[in-house]
């Protein structure tokens, strides 16, 4: 009964969320490094007041929302070599943050052996617990351990790979690369399905609400973030050039929202980019104290108002905010 409800209900929800768009599973290509953008963003975040960030929990989320990376393993790429897992990693950021809230206490630390809230579990990474001394849900190698290869047709691995199995592969009829132009729709469907199925399997489906929103307004994102909801944004390349003739929706991506400023700025835990705090070791951010909350200026004059009410002109060639998935804890 639950599987039938999930499949029928989520198809309708995601059609409303991403109808008319043409994103792909995630960004592909080389990592962009732009010193001018980095300087601009750091100036923006230092000079602006009125920011609201998801709060920190000193034990396990000491910098607020974590900022884990989708670039840690080559076998996370799809069959074409494109970078994958952006939706899964964005969801892991949020699950870790909620789990940290419930397990926060005076003496806790990663590797203390405490695993009292079931949203994130201990997935028994190989080797010595890092940092240890005990194996638990908030060890750094419980996020991901490179010693475990990704097996896309079987649930395995640490937290990111566990979630990726739910969000990428659990729906059998989506396992094949035969969807053509419908693939973007089903990527969103898989993410939404995976979130709800994870909550059911951790017996927390009555503790959270999961709400998809098509073309969310900036004020809506601000409202939910200031209510300490987890927010995953679906963004799509605007493809704007000087003559405004480029083909839109050339790529798609998922990010988690870490902070917001009502004057028109937003901060991401981006699975793909680390502009504010770059690192050559992508696994370094498995330590939840190490984050790169990248800041972007918002433009409210959308080049494609049918699909987005606001966009980010400086995000690659411009990024439309076309959808959101809101994860809220019930009071």
Rosetta blueprint (number, residue, H / E / L):
1 X L
2 X H
3 X H
4 X H
5 X H
6 X H
7 X H
8 X H
9 X H
10 X H
11 X H
12 X H
13 X H
14 X H
15 X H
16 X H
17 X H
18 X H
19 X L
20 X L
21 X L
22 X L
23 X L
24 X L
25 X L
26 X L
27 X L
28 X L
29 X L
30 X L
31 X L
32 X L
33 X L
34 X L
35 X H
36 X H
37 X H
38 X H
39 X H
40 X H
41 X H
42 X H
43 X H
44 X H
45 X H
46 X H
47 X H
48 X L
49 X L
50 X L
51 X E
52 X E
53 X E
54 X L
55 X L
56 X L
57 X E
58 X L
59 X L
60 X L
61 X E
62 X L
63 X L
64 X L
65 X L
66 X L
67 X L
68 X L
69 X L
70 X L
71 X L
72 X L
73 X L
74 X H
75 X H
76 X H
77 X L
78 X L
79 X L
80 X L
81 X L
82 X L
83 X L
84 X L
85 X L
86 X H
87 X H
88 X H
89 X H
90 X H
91 X H
92 X H
93 X H
94 X H
95 X H
96 X H
97 X H
98 X H
99 X H
100 X H
101 X H
102 X H
103 X H
104 X L
105 X L
106 X L
107 X L
108 X L
109 X L
110 X L
111 X L
112 X L
113 X L
114 X L
115 X L
116 X L
117 X L
118 X L
119 X L
120 X L
121 X L
122 X L
123 X L
124 X L
125 X L
126 X L
127 X L
128 X L
129 X L
130 X L
131 X L
132 X L
133 X L
134 X L
135 X L
136 X L
137 X L
138 X L
139 X L
140 X H
141 X H
142 X H
143 X H
144 X L
145 X L
146 X L
147 X L
148 X L
149 X L
150 X L
151 X L
152 X L
153 X L
154 X L
155 X L
156 X L
157 X L
158 X L
159 X H
160 X H
161 X H
162 X H
163 X H
164 X H
165 X H
166 X H
167 X H
168 X H
169 X H
170 X L
171 X L
172 X H
173 X H
174 X H
175 X L
176 X L
177 X L
178 X L
179 X L
180 X H
181 X H
182 X H
183 X H
184 X H
185 X H
186 X H
187 X H
188 X H
189 X H
190 X H
191 X H
192 X H
193 X H
194 X H
195 X H
196 X H
197 X H
198 X H
199 X H
200 X H
201 X H
202 X L
203 X L
204 X L
205 X L
206 X L
207 X L
208 X E
209 X E
210 X E
211 X E
212 X E
213 X E
214 X E
215 X L
216 X L
217 X L
218 X H
219 X H
220 X H
221 X H
222 X H
223 X H
224 X H
225 X H
226 X H
227 X L
228 X L
229 X L
230 X E
231 X E
232 X E
233 X E
234 X E
235 X E
236 X E
237 X E
238 X L
239 X L
240 X L
241 X L
242 X L
243 X L
244 X L
245 X L
246 X L
247 X L
248 X L
249 X L
250 X L
251 X L
252 X E
253 X E
254 X E
255 X E
256 X E
257 X E
258 X E
259 X E
260 X E
261 X E
262 X L
263 X L
264 X L
265 X E
266 X E
267 X E
268 X E
269 X E
270 X L
271 X L
272 X L
273 X L
274 X L
275 X L
276 X L
277 X L
278 X L
279 X L
280 X L
281 X L
282 X H
283 X H
284 X H
285 X H
286 X H
287 X L
288 X L
289 X L
290 X L
291 X L
292 X L
293 X E
294 X E
295 X E
296 X E
297 X E
298 X L
299 X E
300 X L
301 X L
302 X L
303 X L
304 X L
305 X L
306 X L
307 X L
308 X L
309 X L
310 X L
311 X E
312 X E
313 X L
314 X L
315 X L
316 X L
317 X L
318 X L
319 X E
320 X E
321 X E
322 X E
323 X E
324 X E
325 X E
326 X E
327 X E
328 X E
329 X E
330 X L
331 X L
